């Protein structure tokens, strides 16, 4: 515990037999629960975690669940949400050792491999169901320094924000330590994520070293988190729609510690880009039309419509240029007017978007 607040760490693990033991052993003492989600590993990951059941690393104290007040007509909505577990929307799993309330290590075995995001969603659900005050996520490959966990969870423990995200790109060693392809790919996706999520100050969108408050866990549909490596981007969009506050904390990039990367960056970028494209429109419609109408909704849509209408005129102009034909003034004036007006609307919308979301960045 920190400041009398319970803390859990979710560790998604798929074939991490070489690193998972070190991750467990180096976990700080203030962590109340280590929730290892075994994503149907084919190696000895499960056996290694089970071996810790009889060791000192598994010694924890009881977690006292907060009891919901008696149901009344004034709190019926909250009571209704509390009962919505949606277990059928998650992959079937087995919680191996939850029978002893003093187990510090919780092992959850997924029935089949669902992907990194799917495993994290299952672990976050366990933390939400058990009323954990602050839940962090650390990978099972040893690439996240446990010494930095306190700086990740402290803003949430102190009530400063709902979500904390590690940022490797602002560390002075990022360009030297991170593989070039990952650094460039991460930077590209971070730009797209700014636009899609509305968190315009986020600069390391792919970092999975995060922490969430209990409020943040209840604010989003965990079962609907993107199942693969795009989950950090998807969760940002969901949190923004829920008006959750965010803070980034500088962390060091860690590589070449024996980890085996399962992510192919140039295959991931197109998939995540498509996810972000869809997520942008979802955020636009849900947050700025249905939940809280804002003029930027009109400006974004008008800007995209006018820019799209200008494309046929542009093609007509280019065709005339390459064919050596003379073109009238009307197509040129129509293109210039539609394109410039569309771009202007988009820039105004982006400016309003930045200003509106400034309140969510701590």
N, C-alpha and C positions, 0 to 999 in steps of 0.2 A: 504493500500500500504506500501511497504518497499522499500526505495531507488528509489521511483518513478516507481516501478514495481508492476503490478497487481497480486493479489494472490487469488486463489479460493481453497476451500476445498470440495472434493467429499465425501459424506457420504452415503454408501450403507445401506439400512435399510430394514430389514424383521422382522416384529413383534417385534419392539423395543419400544413399547409404554412406558415402564418403564424408559428408559434411554435417548431417543432421545431429550427430552426437555432439560435435563441438558447439553447434548453435544452442543446444539445450544446456550444456555445461557452462557456457559463458553468459547465460541469461541473468540479468541483474536480480538481486535478492528482492527488490520491491515489487517484482512481478508476481501476482497472486496465482494466475493460471497460464500455463503454456498449452495452447490448443493446437495440436498437430493434426492436420487434415491430410491423411494418406490418400492421394488421388489414384488409387488402384495401382500402386507401384509394382513392378515386376522384379525388383531386386530385394535386398534385405532391409529396406527402410522400416517396415513394420516391426520386424524382429528387433532391430536396434532400439527403437522407441520403447518397445515392451521391456527390454532389459533395464530400462531406467525406472520401472515401476517399483523396484525394491531398493533403489538407491536414494541417497539424501536429496538429490535433485527433485524427488517427487514428494517431499515433505511440505505440505501447505496447511493453511488454516481454513476453517469453515468460512464460506462466503454467505453472508446473511442477505437473503433476497428482500428487496423492498416490497412491502405488502401494499397492494392497491387498496385505497379506501373503499368503503362499502358503496355499492352501486346505488345511484340515485338519478333522478331525472337531470340533475345538473352535470354529472360526470359520465353520463351514459355513453357518449361518444368515445371518451378515453377508455372506458371499460370495454367497449366493443372492439376497439383497435387492439387492446391487450390480448384479446382472445383469438385474433386473426393470425395464426401461426403459419398457414399456407404450407404445411409440411408436404403436401402432395405435389407442390411445384418445385421442390428441390429433388436432386438425385437421392435415391434410397441410400441409407448409410447405417453404420453400426457405431454407436458410442461405446467403446470397449470397456472403459473403467470408470464410469460416472457414479457407480454405486457408493463409493467411498467419498464423502464430502471433503475429506482432507487431502485428496489427490491433487497435487499441483500440476501434474502433466495429464492432460486429457487427450486420448487418442481417438480420432474419428476416422473410420475406414469407409470410403466411398465404394459403392457397389460396382461402379465402372469409372473409367477415366473421363472426367468431364471438362478438364482444362483448368488452367491456373485461376481464372476468375471464378469458376464454379466452386473450386475448393475454398477459396477465400470467402465466398458468400456463405457457405455452410459454416465455416468457423465464426464469422460475424453473427450469424443467426444464433449460434450457441451463446455467444457473449451477450446478445440482446435478451435472449430468454432468461439468462441468469443475472440480469440487471447489473452487468459490469459498468462501472462509471466511465472508464476509458479503455478502448481496445485498439491495440496497435497491430500492424501487419509486418512481419519480417519473413523474407524468403528462407527456404531451407538449405540454400547453397552456400551460406557463409559470406555473402557479399555485403551484408549490412552490419556495421559495427555496433555491437550491443552497448558500448560505452556512450553512444549517441542517443540511446533510447530515452534517457531522462529528458534531454532537450526536446525530443519529439512529443512526449506526453505532457510536459509541464504546462504549456499554454492551455491545454484542455483541463487539466487538474485545477488550474487557477481560474478557470471560467472565462478565459480571454476569447476563445473561439470554439467552433464546433468541429473543425477539421484541421489537421496539421499535416503538411506534406514536406518531405525532405527534398532538398534542392542540391544536386551535385554540380550543376553547370556553373554556379556562381563560385564554387571552390577554386582556388588559384591553381590547383593541379589538374583540373578537369581535362583541359586540352592535351596535357601530357600523358595522363593515365588512361583515359577512356579510348577504346579503339575508335579510329577515325570514322568508320562507317556508322557506328553507334552514336557518336557525337553529332554527326551531321544529320542522321536520321531522326535522332531525338529532337534536334533543333527545329527541323521541318515540322514534325508532328506537334511540337509545342506551339508553333505559330497557328496551325489549324485548330489546336485545342483552345487557344485563347478565344478565337472567333466563335467556336461551337459552344464552349462552356460558359462564356461571359466572365470568367476569371481572367481578366486581361493581364494581370501581373504574374501569372504562373509561367515559369520559364523552364521547368523540368517536368513535363507532363508524364513521362514514362517512369518516373521513380515510384517504386512500390513501397517505399518506407514511409508509412502513413500512420495516423492515429485518428480515431473518431470518438466523439462523445456518445453517450447513450441516446441523447436527443437526436444526433445525426443518424444513428442506426435506425431509430424509429421513423425518421423522416423519409426514408427511401425504401423502395421495394427490393430487398436484398436478393430475392430469388430471380430478379430480372436483370442482375448485373451481367454484363457481357462476359461470356464464359472463357474467352481466350486472353491473349496478352493485351487487348485493348481495354481491359477492365479499369485501369487508372483513369483513362480518358472518359469512359462511360460514367464512372462514379462522380467525376467532377461535374458533368452535366446534370446528373440527378440531384446532387447537393445544391447546385445553383438554382435549379427550379424550386427547391424546397427552402430557398433563402438562407442557407447555412453559411456561417462566416468561416473564413479560411485564413491560415497563416503558413508561410513557408519558412523552413529552418535550414540553414546551410549544413550540409553533411559532406563527408569526403567520399569520392568515388573509390570503390574497392574492386579490384580485378586481379586475376591470376592467383587465386587462393585455392585452386583445385576444383573450382566450379566447372560444370559442363553446360554451356549455353544450349537451350532447346529452342531459342528464338532465332529465326532467320529474318534479319532486319528488312531486307528488300522484299520479302514476301509479306511481312507484317504491315509495312507502310500502306500498300493499297487497301488492305482490309480495314485498317484503322481509319484511313482517310474516308472511306465510304461510310463507316460508322459515324464519324464526326459530321459528315455531310447531312446524314439523316437526323443526327442529334441536334444540329443547329436549328433545323426547322421545327423539331419537337419543342425545343426550348422557346423558340419564338412564339409558337402558337399557344403552348400551355401557360408560359409565364407572363407573356405580354399581351395576350388576348383574353384567355379564359380566367386566369387568376387575378391579374392586375393589368388592366389595359394601359398601354403606353403608346405615344405617337411614333416611337421608333418601329413599332410593328408595321405601321402604314408606310413609313419611309423605306424600310428594308424591302418590303414587297414591291412598292412602286419602283424602287431603284433596280431591282432584279428584272421586273417586267419591261421597263423602258430599255434597259441594256440588252435584253433578249430581242426586243423588237428592232433594235438598231442593227442586229447581225445581218439580216437579209440585205439591207442597204449597203453594208460594208462589203458583202460578197459581190453585189452588183457592181460596186465601184472597182473592186479588185479585178473582176472579170473584164471590165472595160479597159483597165490599165494594161493588163497582160495581152489583151486582144488588139490593142492599138485603136480602140474605138473612142469616139467622142461621147461624153456623158453629160447630161444636163445638170443644171444647178440644183434641181429639186432633190434628187437622191443624196447629193453631197450635203445639202442643208439639213435634210431629214436625219441623216446619220449623225452629223455633228450635234444637232439639237438633242436627239434622243440619247446618244451616248453620253454627252457631257451632263445632261440633266440626270440621267440614271446614276452616273458615278457620283454626282453631287449629292443625290439623295442617299446613296449608300454610305458616303463619308459622314454625312450628318447623322445617320442612324448609328454608325459605329461610334461616333463621338458621344451620342446620348447613351448608348450601351455601356461605354466605359464609365461615364459619369454616374449612371444608375447603379452599377455594380461596385463602385468604389467603396460603398458602405459595408460590403461583405468581406473586404480584404483588411486584415488586421496586421 
